[in-house]
């Protein structure tokens, strides 16, 4: 887990440092303008939301399957909770998509 956070932190640094350097220059002379930052933000919103949803759905499906395998009589009540959890997890990806579309609408040009 520590290695994952290290990779995530360095990825953020590698994305943020060029954006900060581009922000220090005048807007007309910069290769990375506000549109590039918004595009990166939109991509990260969808990507991270999808990653989180995939992990959450995998854990939920695996644990529900294991619970039904241990106690087949509780499959009915577990199924209702499973569907409710999947709907709530999927709403996270919809929020990421909405944020990405809002950011995309602000990209100039």
C-alpha positions in Angstrom: 0.0 0.0 0.0 2.9 2.3 0.7 4.3 1.7 -2.7 0.9 2.6 -4.3 0.8 6.0 -2.4 4.4 6.7 -3.5 3.6 6.1 -7.1 0.4 8.2 -6.8 2.3 11.0 -5.2 5.0 11.1 -7.9 2.5 10.9 -10.6 0.8 13.9 -9.1 4.1 15.7 -8.9 4.9 14.9 -12.5 1.6 16.3 -13.7 1.5 19.4 -11.4 5.1 20.7 -11.8 4.7 21.5 -15.5 1.4 23.1 -14.9 2.9 25.3 -12.2 5.8 26.2 -14.5 3.3 27.1 -17.3 1.2 29.2 -15.0 4.2 31.4 -14.2 4.6 32.4 -17.9 2.2 34.8 -19.6 -0.9 33.1 -21.0 -0.2 33.8 -24.7 3.3 32.4 -24.7 2.6 29.2 -22.7 2.3 25.9 -24.3 0.2 24.6 -21.4 -2.7 27.0 -21.0 -5.8 26.8 -18.9 -7.3 24.4 -21.4 -4.6 21.8 -20.8 -5.2 21.9 -17.1 -8.9 21.5 -17.5 -8.4 18.6 -20.0 -6.1 16.9 -17.5 -8.6 17.5 -14.7 -11.4 16.0 -16.8 -9.4 13.0 -17.6 -8.3 12.5 -14.0 -11.9 12.9 -12.8 -13.2 10.1 -15.1 -10.1 7.9 -14.7 -10.0 8.0 -10.9 -13.7 7.6 -10.6 -13.6 4.6 -12.8 -10.7 3.1 -10.9 -12.4 3.6 -7.6 -15.6 2.1 -8.9 -13.9 -0.9 -10.3 -12.1 -1.6 -7.1 -15.3 -1.1 -5.0 -17.4 -3.3 -7.3 -14.8 -6.0 -7.3 -14.6 -6.1 -3.5 -18.4 -6.0 -3.2 -19.0 -8.8 -5.7 -16.3 -11.0 -4.2 -17.4 -10.5 -0.6 -21.1 -11.1 -1.5 -20.2 -14.3 -3.4 -18.1 -15.5 -0.5 -21.0 -14.8 1.9 -23.5 -16.6 -0.2 -21.1 -19.6 -0.5 -20.8 -19.7 3.3 -24.5 -19.3 3.9 -26.7 -20.1 0.9 -29.9 -19.4 2.9 -29.1 -15.7 3.2 -28.7 -15.2 -0.5 -32.0 -13.3 -0.8 -31.1 -10.6 1.7 -27.5 -10.4 0.5 -28.6 -9.9 -3.0 -30.7 -6.9 -2.1 -27.8 -5.3 -0.2 -25.5 -6.2 -3.1 -27.6 -4.4 -5.7 -28.0 -1.4 -3.4 -24.2 -1.3 -2.9 -23.5 -1.6 -6.6 -25.9 1.3 -7.4 -24.2 3.6 -4.8 -20.8 2.6 -6.1 -21.8 3.3 -9.7 -23.0 6.8 -8.7 -19.4 7.7 -8.0 -18.5 7.2 -11.6 -21.5 9.3 -12.7 -20.2 12.1 -10.4 -16.8 11.8 -12.1 -18.4 12.0 -15.5 -20.5 15.1 -14.5 -17.3 16.8 -13.2 -15.5 15.9 -16.4 -18.3 17.3 -18.6 -18.4 20.5 -16.6 -14.6 20.9 -17.0 -14.8 20.1 -20.7 -17.4 22.8 -21.1 -14.9 25.4 -19.7 -12.1 24.5 -22.1 -11.6 27.5 -24.5 -11.5 27.1 -28.2 
